[in-house]
Amino acid sequence: MSATPQIPPISQIEGKTIIDLIASGKRLDGRGLLDHRGFDIKAGIIEKANGSAHVSLGKTKVLVGVKVEIGEPFSDVPDQGVLTVNAELVPMAYPLFEPGPPDENSIELARVVDRGIRESKMVDLKKLCIIPNEKVFVVFVDIYVLDHDGNLIDASAAAAAAALLSARINKFEVKDGEVSLLPETMPLPISNIPVTMTFAKIGGPIVLDPSLEEEQVMSSRLTVTIDKEGRLCALQKGGMGYMTVEDVKECVRLAMEKAPRIRGLILEAVGYGKD
């Protein structure tokens, strides 16, 4: 599976140009091999959602909305709230996106974002329990890809993190086993802020934040998620090619080095400041 869905073939001349440029340490858009495109993050943009964010990563644009409802816990974790992540590849975002039920690409995108949130323990699910075994808060994170120009994973992960940080839920009280929502609100219980970075292997070199054209010629992809303590919390390999052990170690090292800047942008977007 690939989070770069249904990519049409690129011409041999275009592909060779990209590969040759990268081999010489350059890229089509003028970036260095390990530079991001411009990140623009705006949070709290959908008034009726519990939380929301819009991220532009170069020309890639993603919108995330957070909705919180009361529901039942899973039987194996009766004292924890529920988190679910879904992704929709909006047809207007790319000529080959089609309407209909989620395909393997949207499912993979949602799962990679979900894993970063879940493995970093970004949301303290125990604090979303209302009545053990009966009532908990259910957090829905819905990803909408609005414009696809490569690296949907990083744009979606950053938007999901900002949307969760901006989210608020109603306070509540329990009387005689009945739950009443109060008009006052409180933030979601957040305990971590994961940052996700995706690398692509093109020829021999590794590049950060591949554009759509670069994804069309990459042999493999590695997505690395780093928590606020600088610890590795998730990895996802994509593509038909391979990465060496040294490639993986270098990607993890680079992600640890660069994650604080992206985390700072997310925090700034929701008004938290960089600390």
C-alpha positions as CSV (number, residue, x, y, z in Angstrom):
1,M,0.0,0.0,0.0
2,S,1.0,3.6,-0.5
3,A,-0.1,6.9,1.0
4,T,0.6,8.4,-2.4
5,P,-2.5,7.0,-4.1
6,Q,-2.8,5.9,-7.8
7,I,0.2,7.8,-9.1
8,P,0.3,7.9,-12.9
9,P,3.5,7.0,-14.6
10,I,6.0,9.8,-15.0
11,S,7.9,10.1,-18.2
12,Q,11.4,8.6,-18.3
13,I,12.9,12.0,-19.1
14,E,11.2,13.7,-16.1
15,G,12.1,10.8,-13.9
16,K,15.7,10.8,-14.9
17,T,15.9,14.6,-14.4
18,I,14.6,14.2,-10.8
19,I,16.9,11.3,-10.0
20,D,20.0,13.1,-11.5
21,L,19.2,16.3,-9.7
22,I,18.9,14.5,-6.3
23,A,22.1,12.6,-7.0
24,S,23.8,16.0,-7.3
25,G,22.3,17.2,-4.1
26,K,19.5,19.3,-5.7
27,R,15.8,19.2,-6.1
28,L,13.3,20.5,-8.7
29,D,11.9,23.1,-6.3
30,G,15.3,24.3,-5.1
31,R,15.2,22.7,-1.7
32,G,18.1,20.9,-0.1
33,L,17.6,17.2,0.2
34,L,16.7,17.4,3.9
35,D,14.5,20.6,3.8
36,H,10.8,20.8,4.3
37,R,8.5,22.8,2.0
38,G,6.9,25.7,3.7
39,F,4.6,24.6,6.6
40,D,1.5,26.7,7.3
41,I,-0.7,25.6,10.2
42,K,-4.0,27.2,11.2
43,A,-6.0,25.8,14.1
44,G,-9.6,26.3,15.3
45,I,-11.0,27.2,11.9
46,I,-14.3,25.2,12.0
47,E,-16.6,26.8,14.5
48,K,-19.0,23.9,15.0
49,A,-16.3,21.2,15.4
50,N,-14.8,20.4,18.8
51,G,-11.4,21.0,17.2
52,S,-10.0,21.7,13.7
53,A,-6.9,22.6,11.8
54,H,-5.8,23.3,8.2
55,V,-2.3,22.5,7.1
56,S,-0.5,23.6,3.9
57,L,2.7,21.7,3.2
58,G,3.9,23.3,0.0
59,K,0.9,22.8,-2.3
60,T,-0.4,19.9,-0.3
61,K,-3.5,20.9,1.7
62,V,-5.2,19.0,4.4
63,L,-8.2,19.8,6.7
64,V,-8.8,17.9,10.0
65,G,-11.9,18.1,12.1
66,V,-12.4,16.6,15.6
67,K,-15.8,15.6,16.8
68,V,-16.4,14.3,20.4
69,E,-19.4,12.3,21.4
70,I,-20.5,10.1,24.4
71,G,-20.4,6.4,23.6
72,E,-19.5,3.0,25.0
73,P,-15.9,1.8,25.7
74,F,-14.3,-1.2,24.2
75,S,-14.7,-4.3,26.3
76,D,-11.0,-4.9,26.8
77,V,-10.3,-1.3,28.0
78,P,-13.5,-0.4,29.9
79,D,-11.9,2.5,31.7
80,Q,-10.6,4.3,28.6
81,G,-12.1,6.6,26.0
82,V,-12.1,5.8,22.4
83,L,-10.0,7.4,19.6
84,T,-10.7,6.8,15.9
85,V,-9.0,8.3,12.9
86,N,-10.5,8.3,9.4
87,A,-9.2,9.8,6.1
88,E,-11.0,10.9,3.0
89,L,-9.2,11.6,-0.3
90,V,-11.5,14.3,-1.7
91,P,-12.0,13.9,-5.5
92,M,-11.3,17.5,-6.2
93,A,-7.8,17.2,-4.6
94,Y,-6.3,15.0,-7.4
95,P,-7.6,13.8,-10.7
96,L,-7.3,10.1,-9.8
97,F,-9.1,10.3,-6.5
98,E,-12.6,8.8,-6.7
99,P,-15.7,9.1,-4.6
100,G,-16.9,6.1,-2.6
101,P,-15.9,4.0,0.4
102,P,-12.3,4.3,1.7
103,D,-9.7,2.4,-0.4
104,E,-6.4,0.9,0.9
105,N,-4.6,4.3,0.5
106,S,-7.0,6.3,2.7
107,I,-7.0,3.4,5.2
108,E,-3.2,3.4,5.3
109,L,-3.1,7.2,5.7
110,A,-5.5,7.0,8.6
111,R,-3.7,4.2,10.3
112,V,-0.3,5.8,10.1
113,V,-1.7,9.0,11.6
114,D,-3.6,7.0,14.2
115,R,-0.5,5.1,15.2
116,G,1.5,8.2,15.8
117,I,-1.2,9.7,18.1
118,R,-1.8,6.4,19.9
119,E,1.8,5.2,20.4
120,S,2.9,8.6,21.7
121,K,-0.1,8.6,24.0
122,M,-1.0,12.1,22.9
123,V,-4.5,11.9,24.3
124,D,-4.9,10.5,27.8
125,L,-7.7,8.1,27.1
126,K,-8.2,7.2,30.8
127,K,-9.3,10.8,31.5
128,L,-12.0,10.4,28.9
129,C,-13.8,7.7,30.9
130,I,-17.1,8.9,32.4
131,I,-18.5,5.7,33.9
132,P,-16.3,2.6,33.6
133,N,-17.8,-0.1,31.4
134,E,-20.6,2.2,30.4
135,K,-19.9,5.7,29.2
136,V,-16.8,7.3,27.7
137,F,-16.0,10.2,25.4
138,V,-15.4,9.0,21.8
139,V,-13.0,11.2,19.8
140,F,-13.4,11.2,16.0
141,V,-10.5,12.6,14.0
142,D,-11.5,13.1,10.4
143,I,-8.8,13.9,7.8
144,Y,-9.8,15.5,4.4
145,V,-7.2,15.8,1.7
146,L,-8.0,18.9,-0.2
147,D,-5.0,19.2,-2.5
148,H,-2.5,16.5,-3.2
149,D,1.1,17.5,-4.1
150,G,2.9,14.8,-2.1
151,N,3.6,13.7,1.5
152,L,0.0,13.4,2.6
153,I,1.2,11.7,5.8
154,D,3.1,14.5,7.3
155,A,0.5,17.2,6.4
156,S,-2.3,15.0,7.9
157,A,-0.3,14.2,11.1
158,A,0.5,17.8,11.7
159,A,-3.1,18.8,11.1
160,A,-4.4,16.1,13.4
161,A,-2.1,17.1,16.2
162,A,-3.1,20.8,15.9
163,A,-6.8,19.9,15.7
164,L,-6.6,17.7,18.9
165,L,-4.7,20.5,20.7
166,S,-7.4,23.0,19.8
167,A,-10.2,20.7,20.7
168,R,-12.5,21.3,23.7
169,I,-15.2,19.1,25.3
170,N,-18.0,19.8,27.6
171,K,-17.6,19.3,31.3
172,F,-20.1,16.8,32.8
173,E,-21.7,15.5,35.9
174,V,-23.0,12.1,36.8
175,K,-26.1,11.7,39.0
176,D,-27.8,8.4,39.6
177,G,-25.9,6.9,36.7
178,E,-27.1,9.5,34.3
179,V,-24.6,11.8,32.5
180,S,-25.4,15.5,32.0
181,L,-23.2,17.7,29.9
182,L,-22.6,21.2,31.3
183,P,-22.2,24.3,29.2
184,E,-18.7,24.9,30.4
185,T,-15.9,23.3,28.3
186,M,-12.4,22.1,28.9
187,P,-9.5,21.1,26.6
188,L,-9.0,17.5,25.7
189,P,-6.5,15.8,28.1
190,I,-3.3,16.0,26.1
191,S,-0.1,14.5,27.4
192,N,2.2,14.5,24.3
193,I,2.7,16.1,20.9
194,P,4.0,13.7,18.3
195,V,5.7,15.0,15.1
196,T,5.7,12.8,12.0
197,M,8.4,13.1,9.2
198,T,8.5,11.2,6.0
199,F,11.6,10.4,4.0
200,A,11.9,8.9,0.5
201,K,14.8,7.0,-1.1
202,I,15.4,8.1,-4.6
203,G,18.3,6.4,-6.2
204,G,20.9,6.3,-3.4
205,P,20.1,9.5,-1.5
206,I,17.4,10.1,1.1
207,V,15.1,13.2,0.8
208,L,12.8,14.7,3.4
209,D,9.2,15.6,2.6
210,P,8.9,14.2,-0.9
211,S,6.9,16.2,-3.4
212,L,4.4,14.4,-5.7
213,E,7.0,14.2,-8.6
214,E,9.5,12.8,-6.2
215,E,7.1,10.2,-4.9
216,Q,6.6,9.1,-8.5
217,V,10.2,8.0,-8.7
218,M,11.0,7.0,-5.2
219,S,11.8,3.3,-4.5
220,S,10.8,3.4,-0.8
221,R,9.5,5.6,1.9
222,L,10.0,5.7,5.7
223,T,7.7,7.6,8.1
224,V,9.2,8.4,11.5
225,T,7.1,9.7,14.5
226,I,8.9,11.4,17.4
227,D,7.3,12.3,20.7
228,K,7.9,15.4,22.8
229,E,10.7,13.8,24.7
230,G,12.6,13.1,21.5
231,R,11.8,9.4,21.6
232,L,10.9,7.2,18.6
233,C,7.3,6.0,18.9
234,A,6.3,4.8,15.4
235,L,7.8,3.7,12.1
236,Q,6.0,2.9,8.8
237,K,7.8,1.6,5.7
238,G,6.2,2.1,2.2
239,G,7.1,1.5,-1.4
240,M,8.4,-1.6,-3.1
241,G,12.1,-0.9,-2.6
242,Y,14.3,-1.3,0.5
243,M,16.1,0.8,3.0
244,T,19.3,-0.3,4.7
245,V,19.7,-0.4,8.5
246,E,21.9,2.7,8.1
247,D,19.3,4.4,6.1
248,V,16.7,3.8,8.8
249,K,19.1,5.0,11.6
250,E,19.9,8.2,9.7
251,C,16.2,8.9,9.1
252,V,15.4,8.5,12.8
253,R,18.4,10.7,13.7
254,L,17.2,13.4,11.4
255,A,13.6,13.2,12.6
256,M,14.8,13.6,16.2
257,E,16.9,16.6,15.2
258,K,14.1,18.3,13.2
259,A,11.0,17.5,15.2
260,P,11.2,20.3,17.7
261,R,10.9,23.0,15.0
262,I,7.7,21.4,13.6
263,R,6.3,20.9,17.1
264,G,6.9,24.6,17.7
265,L,4.9,25.5,14.6
266,I,2.0,23.3,15.8
267,L,2.1,24.8,19.3
268,E,2.2,28.3,17.9
269,A,-0.8,27.6,15.7
270,V,-2.9,26.7,18.7
271,G,-1.6,29.5,20.9
272,Y,0.5,27.4,23.3
273,G,3.8,28.9,22.6
274,K,6.9,26.8,22.0
275,D,7.1,25.5,25.6
